[in-house]
Amino acid sequence: MSGRPWRVTSPGEQGIACGMPLSPDPFRHHPGLRGKVKPFATSYFRTITSEAVRATLAQTGIAEAFPFHSDAWREALRAEALEGHQGDLLIFAYGSLIWDPALDFTEIRRAHAPCHARRFILVDRLGARGTANAPGLMAALDEGPGCDGLVFRIAEHKVEAETEILFRREMIGPGYHARFIPVVLDGQEVRALSFIADHDDPLMQADISREDQIRFAATGAGFLGTSFDYLQSTVEHLAEVGIDDPDASDLLAAVRAWRAGAGLPPP
């Protein structure tokens, strides 16, 4: 790639700038990622709604404890996050969005967020992958020394529809701030939308001990599955797309050892 700044243009504009038609293949930059990202049309998260999650939680008896955002409030948060944005939209993925984005994207790129890190600090007591009696553990994007992930480009004419779907998933309740953050693509810094840990929310425990991380990841379970499966899937999927996360890998090894010591069966 040339040393020109990598700016956010539409696919058609990029093709014109190069003097040739642009390939419609979203994996044109990284063909090795083909088959490792779930097609958006088959994703559970494509059609997720607060009502569906509420109905699922009602079966467990914990629906009233889950602090759902109202549709109006979530839409207000989306409007605030996207205020002033024009053109195609870049979205930085650091967790399950990497392999199951549920987005109709036109381009996928490897990316590095230099000011943030993937950290296992989201303690779930609300039923997704943990309960009040057996909390679960998930990852969040926090301030830190750097995070490797993927960036998905959403075409300008699809930004409205795709971000509505994205916010239904990521902002179903509190826990995150939707923010544009600096990310680096092929040596060029751009801004991408991502979901950052909200330290004012009780779900986020930035000072969580390693012992609690291990125990919560080993035993937490909810309507989305177990925290152990989540951690194991995260490490496996990151490795599959060529992302090395030593902290996540070390945590998984410690959780496996803890479960073995407690006599818990493998998944």
N, C-alpha and C positions, 0 to 999 in steps of 0.2 A: 504494500500500500504506500502511496506517496506521503510526503510529509505535510500535506495541506491539512488545515484544521478539519476535524470531523464534526460538521455541523448537522443539525437536525433538518433534513429536507425531506420532501415527499419522494417516494420511489420513482414517480414519473420525472420529477425534477432532477434526480440523480442520473437517470438514464439520459436525459437531454444534455446534462453537463458533460457526460462521458462521450456524447456523440453516437450512442448506440442504445438499443433497447435494453432495459435492465431485466435480468432474469427474475421471474416471479418466484423462484425457489427460495423460501425463507432460510434454508440451510446452506445457501451458496457460499458463505464464508467459512462454515464449519460443517462440512458434509458428514464428518464422523459423529455428529450429534443426532443425525437422523435415526429415528427409531428409539431414541432414548428420552424423548419428550412426548408425553401423552397427547394425542390429538384432542383439540379443544371440544369437539363434538361429543366425545365419549366421557368427558370429565363430570364427575358428581358435582363439582363446584360450579359448573356452568349454570345450573338451575337452582342452586341453593337459595333458600329464603329464610327469613326469620321465623315465618309461620311453620315451615317444615321442621326447623330445628326445635322450635318451641313444642311442637307435637311430639317429637322424639323424646325431649327432656321430660315431658309430662308423664310419659310411660315410666320414667325412673323416679318420679316424685320430686325432682329438683328444679322444675321449670321456673318456679317463682324466684329462685335464688339467682338466676342468670340475668345480668343487667343488659338486656337487649337495647341497642339504639333503636329509636323509632325510625321509620322510613324517612320522615321529614328531617330529622336531625342528621341522619347519615347523608342525605342528599345535600344538606347544608355544609357538612364537612367536605364532601366531594367538590362542591362549588368553590369553597374556600381554597382547597388544595390546588385546583386547576385555574384559579383566577389569573387572567392575563396570559395564559398559555395559548400558543398558536402553533399550528402545524402538526407534524407527526409527534407521537408521544413515546418516550423511552421509559421503560419500567425495569428497575433493578430487582432481580430475584436472588435471594440468599438461602431460602429454605425450600419448602415443598413446591413453591412456584417454579423452581428450576425444572422439575420433572413432570409437574402437573399444573401448568399455568392456567388452564381453562380460558385461554385468550386466543383470539384470532389474530395472530401476528404476521407481519410481512417480512420480518428479519430477526435473526437470533445472533447475538454476539457474546463472546467471552468478555468479561469486564472485571475491574477491580475497584472497590470502593476504599480509597486510601484513608478515610477518616472514621471508618466504622469497622465493627467486628461481629461475627456470628457468635452469640453467647447463649448458653442454656440457662436463662434466668426467668423464664415465664413459668410460674408455679400455678398449675391449674387445679383449682378446688371446686370448679363449677360444672363438671360433668363431661367435658370433651375427652380428656385423657387422664382424668383424676377426679377425686371427690374430696370433701372436707376431711373424711377419715383416712383417706389414702391419696394424698396429693400426687399429681402428675407433673411432668416436666417437658417443656418444649423450648425451641430456640426463638430468639428475637434478635433484631439488629440493633446494636448499641454502639456508643462511641468506643473507638478502639484503634489499633494500629493497622488495620486493613482487613478486607474481606473479599475473597474471590467469589464470583457468581456469574450470572448470565444477565444480559439485557435483552428485552423483547421490544421491538418497534411496532407500534400500533399506527396504522395509517390514519391520517387526519380525519377522513370521513367516517372512521369507526371509533374515534376516541370517546364520543358520548356513550355509545352502547357498550363498549368494552369496559370502560371505567365504572359504569353502573354495575356491571357484573362483578368486577374486581372488588369494589367497595362492599357489595353484599357479602363477600367472602371475608375480606380482611378487616372490615369495620363493622361486623355484625354486632359488636359490643365494644366497650372500652379496652384499652391496653396499648394502643398504638397511636402515633401521630403520622399522618400522611404528609411527607415532605419531599422536596426535590433536594437531592444530595449530589456531590461531585463523584463521578465515576470516570475511570480511564479506559478508553477503547483504543487499542493499537497506538498507545503513547499520547493520545489526544484526550484532554479532559472535557467532558460534557456533563450535563445535568440530567438526572433520571429520577423519576418518582419511585419512592420506596416507602416502607412502613417501619417506623422507628419506635423503639421501646419508649413508652410513656412512664417515666419513673414516679409519677404521682399516682399511678394506678396500683392498688395492692397486689395485683397479679405479678407485677414485676419485682423481683428481689435481686437487685444488682449485687448485694453483698452475700448471696447464698453461699453456704459452705459446700465444699466438695462432698462431704459426707451426705448432706441433704440432697445434693444433685444425684448422687448414686442411688440413694434409697428411693427417692421419688421416681426416678427413671426406671428403677427395677420393679416397682410395685403399682404405680398409678395406672388406672384404667377408666374408660368412659365410653360414651356412645360412638366416638370416632376410633376406638381401639385402645391398645395399651401404649403407655409411654415407652416401654421397651421396644415394641415394634416400631414406633415412631423414630426413636434414636437409631435403631439398627437400619431402618429404611433410609434415614438421612445419610448415614455414613456410606451405605452401599450405593445410593444414587449419586452422591458427590463423587465417589470414586469412579463410578461409571462414566461420568462426564469429564473426568480428569481433574477434579478439584481435590486437593489434599488439605484436610483440616485436622491437624494433630490433636487439638483439644477434644474434638468430637470423637476421634478414634480412641484416644486414651480413656475418655469417659465410657465409651461402649465396652472396652476391655474390662474396666473396673466394675461395671454393672453386671457383665457376664460372670465375673468372679464372685460378686456379691450374691447373685441368684444361685450359683452353684453351691456356695457355702450355706445358703438358707434352704437348700433342698428343693428349689423351685425348678420345674421342668423347662427345657428349652422351648422356644416358640414353635 
